[in-house]
Amino acid sequence: PLNEAEVRQAARELREAGVRSIAICFLFSYLNSAHEDEARRIALEEYPEAFITTSSSIVSQFREFERFTTAAMNAYIGPPVRDYIQRLEEAIKGAGMKAELRIMRSNGGVATPSTISEFPVLTLLSGPAAGVLGGALAGSLSGRSNLITFDVGGTSADIGVTNEGVFS
């Protein structure tokens, strides 16, 4: 059983230590997330301004390494990404723009600001995904579907391949 008193005590200690973000990772949460969910609820009662991630909400899969590291990354980048998105949304509204903001995900799709504010890890490697998608669009506009894209940025160079319009 989950020891609620220990969760409360840990949340208070983290708050007193000035920790802004917490990752909650229990070994078998991929089978049943109830204890992680309850620990999150309790931690938020004790520390409502904390950014809290549970491993089961990020990657609910067997093998704790993937779940725990992904939850830790989400917790690490969560507060600055959340703050940035809030400032970006305010700037967009302040500029009078009416379009809804969407943010590129690492799988090539897009997400709402609220989704990315809670799960910023979904944006990791979104730049290379966007580069391949942009290259594929440029290729299709010129009638080409078999492409090698080369996306050079400030810190990386990424190569992507499309074969008959399918990315690989």
ZIJO-V409660 format. One record per pair of residues at least 6 apart in sequence whose C-alpha atoms are under 6 Angstrom apart, sorted by sequence separation. I is the first residue (numbers start at 0). J is the second residue. D is the distance in Angstrom with one decimal. If there is no record, write none. Layout:
{{I & J & D} {I & J & D}}
//
This chain:
{{103 & 109 & 4.5} {150 & 156 & 5.5} {160 & 166 & 5.8} {102 & 109 & 5.2} {150 & 157 & 5.1} {160 & 167 & 5.5} {58 & 66 & 5.3} {101 & 109 & 5.8} {102 & 110 & 5.3} {149 & 157 & 5.8} {101 & 110 & 5.4} {149 & 158 & 4.7} {101 & 111 & 5.1} {148 & 158 & 5.5} {148 & 159 & 5.0} {54 & 66 & 5.3} {147 & 159 & 5.7} {54 & 67 & 5.9} {147 & 160 & 4.6} {134 & 148 & 5.7} {146 & 160 & 5.7} {146 & 161 & 5.1} {54 & 70 & 5.0} {105 & 121 & 5.9} {145 & 161 & 5.3} {104 & 121 & 5.5} {105 & 122 & 5.1} {145 & 162 & 4.6} {104 & 122 & 4.6} {105 & 123 & 5.7} {145 & 163 & 5.3} {105 & 124 & 5.1} {144 & 163 & 4.7} {105 & 125 & 3.8} {130 & 150 & 5.7} {144 & 164 & 4.7} {104 & 125 & 5.2} {107 & 128 & 5.3} {52 & 74 & 5.9} {103 & 125 & 5.9} {29 & 55 & 5.7} {28 & 55 & 5.9} {131 & 159 & 5.6} {20 & 49 & 5.5} {22 & 51 & 5.9} {24 & 53 & 6.0} {19 & 49 & 5.3} {20 & 50 & 4.5} {21 & 51 & 4.8} {22 & 52 & 4.8} {23 & 53 & 4.7} {24 & 54 & 5.1} {29 & 59 & 4.7} {20 & 51 & 5.8} {22 & 53 & 5.8} {29 & 60 & 5.2} {10 & 42 & 5.3} {81 & 116 & 4.5} {77 & 119 & 5.9} {73 & 119 & 6.0} {73 & 120 & 4.9} {22 & 70 & 6.0} {22 & 71 & 5.7} {22 & 74 & 5.7} {20 & 74 & 5.6}}
//
